[in-house]
Structure formats: C-alpha cells, structure tokens
Amino acid sequence: MKGTLLKPWIEVSLTVPTPLREEVSALIFEETGQGSFFHEETIEADRSRTVILTYLPRNEHLRDQLRRLKKRIEAFYLHFPETEPPTWTFRHLFEENWQENWKRHFQPLRLGTGLVVCPTWETYAPGPGETVIRLDPGQAFGTGGHASTRLCLKAMDTLRKDSTSPDFLFSRVLDIGTGTGILALAAAAYGAGSVLAVDNDPLAVEAAVRHVRLNGMEDTIRVEPTAAEDLRGEFTLVLANLTLKDLLSLVTVLHKLLVPGGRLVTSGVLDTQAKTLIHAYLRQGFLFDSLLLEEEWASVLFRSGTKGE
C-alpha cells in the first residue's frame, strides 16, 4: 500500500457470563456506537461464558470512551453481586486487520423462517423457499442472531401462515426501534404492502436506510428518524422489539396506532417480565393472543381489543 496510512484501531475483548452478553453488548453500542459480536467458549463444564469483541478507532476520544464504557458496565454488574466481573483485554490493530477479523466472525445465518441473513461480502445461493436479506453486520447491532429478534420473526411467520387474513395484517406494518432494519426487511420479504421503520437513533436510521437500499426494498419500506410518541397513523401490524421499560411507557401510544383487528408483536423482555407486560397491556384494552419463549426471552402477541380479526 504505497503511501497509504492504515487507520489504527483497538480490539476490545470482554469475557462475560453468557446470560449477560446481550445486555453488555447493548451497553457497548450505547457508549461507543460500534457493533459487537460474540465468540462462545466453555471455561468450565457447568458454566458457559462468552467473549464479546468490538473495535474502536484509536483517536482522541478513545480514553473517554473506554472510561465511560467501564463505568457503565461496572454499574450494570452491581445488579448481579454474585457474578464474576468481566475480563478485559485489548489489542492494537490497523484497518486491514480489523476488517478481516470482523468478517471472519459473520457467516450466513439461517433463521428457520425461510429467511437467511447474509453479510454483504458473502456469496449465498438461496435454497428452495429461502429469501436472503443482506446486512452489513459491522455497522450496527441487530443482525437476527438475538433470541428477541428471532421471536419476532417467528411471530411474523406464524401470523402469515396461520392467520385467516394475512393480506390484511401485512398491509400496513410499523417497526418501532428498527435498528438495522432486520424486522422491517423481514416484513417486506413476507409480502407486506408497506412498512414504516422508525428509530430515534441516527446511527440506526443510517444503517436501516442503507440496508433497505441494499435489498432493493425502497418501494415498500420507509425509514424515518421518529420517536414512537410522535407517530401518527394507523397500522395493521406493529412490531416492537424494545425493553420492558419502553414497552410499558408506550402502551397508550401503541393502542392508538393499532387498527381494529390488528396485531401487536412485542419482544425484548425476559420471560420473568412477561406477566408484568401482559397485565399492563390488558388494562389498556389489548387482548392477549399468544406467548412465545426462547432461552430466557419472551415475545407477547396482542390483538386490538375493539374488533376481532
């Protein structure tokens, strides 16, 4: 590379208990704006821990970024006093090494609902009944590997196959907190008439717009930098893969956005939190539809309480 200065990066590696990996990964993104990926390793026969890797540019902001990140993670661990603290390691890299390290950890991901999430640099020939969604995992979180995302995809797949009126349910879809846009892309792949994907995080909006274009779905999906509280309109299917706190605060908003006969898919809550969520939504006028579970995560489906399907 004649005359080319490779950009310096630092590889940050955290070893954490596997049940906490999603929360720690989310903290990394919130503090740094960088995605992360997981590398499983069994340290003892009866205990699984996960190595989380992320890459940060070595610039004048690095010291403050790491300080804030460590502070956030230490505060998070205060909720788990019996848990062994994370192990940190650091490695210096340059742009070329970082790109290759990142790509090595991402392969086509079959989601079990006819969808395959494929990194942009991989060539993948879809099999019978498969639809390929192309993402750039190095840009943001939410590539479909998390249980809460898989539960949303499973819920959508069930609705399109088992519902008596799938064309109605998928006519006007809303994806709140779209992230990379994976759920919006899946809804379009499942035949949605129109999809509005919203997020109040500029990095997420940028990633979602790029992925919509990459998959040629501009005619179906519209991405907007909008907070859920500011939304107007009526939707037949609402997807909300959020935290319990966010879902509880949005219960009134979501009730107004859902048309009679529509469906609401909530996810991002632990199985131990599902009861709290269900009670809050029933009080608002929603009707309970079904509960899906995977690992320690739950997805709750609701119906509009004003009219049956």
N, C-alpha and C positions, 0 to 999 in steps of 0.2 A: 504494500500500500504506500506508494511513493507520496511523500509529503502529506500523508493523512494522519491526523491525530485522533486516536481512538478515544471515545468518551469513557472516563473512568466511572465504575460502579462499585457498590459494595453488596455482597450477598449476605443477607441476614438470615440466620437459621435459628429457629426456636423449637425445642423439643417439649411437647406438652401432652397431657393425657388426652387420648382420642376423643372422649366425650366433650372436651372443651375446645376442640380445634376450630369449629365453625365460629364461635364467639371471638376467639383470639384473631382469627383471620379477618373478621369484620372490623375489629379494632385497628388492625394494621391498615386496612383500606381507609378507615375514617381519618386516621392520623397522617397517612402518607400519600393517599390517592393511588397507591400501587396495588395491583392484584397480588395474589399469593397462590401457591399450590402445595399439596400435601404429599409426603412420602412416608408410607407406613413402615414401621419397624417394631418388632416384638422384642422388648427388653427383658421381660420375664414371662414365664409360661402362662401366668394367670393375669397378666396386665399388658394392655396394648397402649403404646404411646405413638404419637405422630410427630414427624419433623415437618415444620412449616417453613417454606423458603419464600423469601421476597427479595427484590432487588431495588436498591435506592441509588440515585445518582450521587456521586461524591462531589458535593458543591458546598457553598457557604451555609446552606440550610440543613445539612446532614446532622450536625451535632444537636441542634434544637429538635429536629425530627425524632432522633433516637431518644433524646431525653424525655420528650412528651410521650412517645410510644411506651417506653419503660414505665413511666408513671401511670399511664392508663392501664397497662396490663397488671402492674402491682396492685392497683386499686381493685381491678376485677377479681384478682386472686384472693382478696380479703373475704369474699363471699364463700370461699372454699378453703377454710383454715386447715383442713386435714390433707389437702392436696399438695404434693411436692411442687415447688416452684419451677418455672420453666428454665431450661438450659439455653443460654445464648451463645452462639458462635458467629464470627464474622470472617469474611474472605474478600479480598480485593480482586476485582475483575475489570476487564475492559470490554467495550461494546460488543466485539465479536464473540468473546467468551460468554457474555451474558445472554445474547440471543440464542446461542446453541444450547446452553444449559436450560433455558426456559423451554425451548421447543422439545427437548428430549422428554419432558415430563407430560406432554399432551399427545394423546392418541385419539382416533375417532371413538366416540362414546355412544354406545347403543343404549337408548333409554327405555326399551321394552314396550314402547307405544307406537312403533313404526317410525320413530324419529331417530336420526343419528346426528349427533353434534360433531362436526369435523373441523379441526383447526385449518386456517386458511392455507397453510403450507403443505397440507397433506392431500394426496390424490385418493379419492374413495369412490368406488363404483357401487351405487346402491343396489341392494338385492331386491327381490320381489316384495312389494308392499312397503318399501322403505323410502322415507323422504329425508334428504340431507339438509341440515341447517349449518351454514358456515359461520364460525365465530373466530375472533382474534382473542384468544384467552389472555394474551399478555397485556391487554388494555384495561380490563376491569373484572370484577367478580361476577359470578352467576353464569357458569357455562353449562349448567344442568346436572352437575355431579352431586349437588347437595340434596339431602333427603326431602327438604321442604319444597324444592323445585320439582323433584320427581313426583311428589304427591300431587302438586298442581297439574302436572302433565297427565298423571293417571286419572285425576278427576275429569279433566277435559276429554280425555279419550273415552272414559265411561259415559259422559254426557252425550258425546256424538254418536256412540254406538247404541246406548240403551234408551235414550230419550225418545219420546213419541214425536217430538218436533225439533230435531237438531237444527234444521234450517232457521227456525225462529231463534233458538238460543244463541246461535253463532252469527246472527245478523248484525248486531252492534256490540262489539266487545270492548271492554275497558280494562287495561292493565295498569294498576296503580303501583308505583315504585318499580318501574320496569327494569332498572339496572342495565344489563347488556341487551335487553330486549328479547331474551330467550322465550318467555311466555307469549309475548305478542307474536313472535315469529312462529311459534308452535300453533297458535290460534289461526293464523293465516294459512299455515300448512294444512290445518284441519278443515279449511274451507270457509273461514269467517268472511262475512260480507265486508265489514270494515272494522278496523282496530284502532283505538286511541291508546297510545302508550305514554304515560306521564311519569316524570320524576323531578324532584326539586334539586337534584344534584347535577351540576353542569357536566361533570365528568361522565356520569351515567348517561345523560342525554346525548352527549357527543358519541359515546360508544354505541348506543342504541341506533342513532341515525346512521352511523357507518355500517352497522350490521344489516339494517333494513335495505340499504343500497346494495350491499354486498350480495344479498339474497334476492335482489330484484323484486322487492315487495313494496315499493313506494306507492303503488296504486291502491294497496289495501291498508297499509299501516301509516298512521300519522304520529309523530313523536313530538311532544310538547314539554317545555320546562315549567310545568304547572304543579302547584301543591294541590293535594286532594281536596282540601277545604274550598278551593276556588273553582272547582269543576262545576260545569252546568251541562244539562242534557239528560237523556235517558238511555239506559243500556240494558240489553237483554242478558248479558253475561259479564260479571265483574270478577276480575282476578286480583287478589290482594295478598301477596306473599310478603308479610310485614312482621313486626314484632307484636307481642300481646299488647304492649302499651299503645302502640299506634292503632291497632285494630279496635281497642276499646274507645279511644278518642274519636275514631271515625265512624262509629256505629250509626249516628244520626245522618251523617253525610251519605254513607253507603245506602241507607234505607231510601233516601230521596233519589239517588241515582238509578236504582234498580226498577225496571218497569214491572207491571203486573205479569206474573208468570215467569219472571226472570230467575236466574240463579246467581248466587254469590259463592265463590270459592275462596276460602281463607286458608292461609298456611303461614308457616314461620313460628308456630307456637309449639311448646313442648307438650307431650301427652298429659303431663300433670296439670297443664294450664287450660286444657280444652274445656273442662267443666265450667271454669270461670267465663270463658269466651261464650260458650253456648248460653248460659244464663243471661248474660248481658244482651245478647242479640235477640233472645226470645222476649225479653222485656221491651225491646224496641219495636217488636211486631214481626220479626222474621219467623219463619217456620223452619225447624230443623229438618234437614234432608238426610245427611249421612256423615259418617266419621271414617276417615282413612288414617291408618297408622303405619309408620315405618321407622325402625330404630326407636329413638326416643321422641320423634317428631309426630305432629298431628296436623291433619287438614280437615276442616269442618266445612261442609256444604250446607247452604241455606237456600230457602225459596222465599220469594216475595210473599208476604202474609195477606195480600189483598185479593189474590186470584190464583187459582190452580193453573197448571200448565195447559 
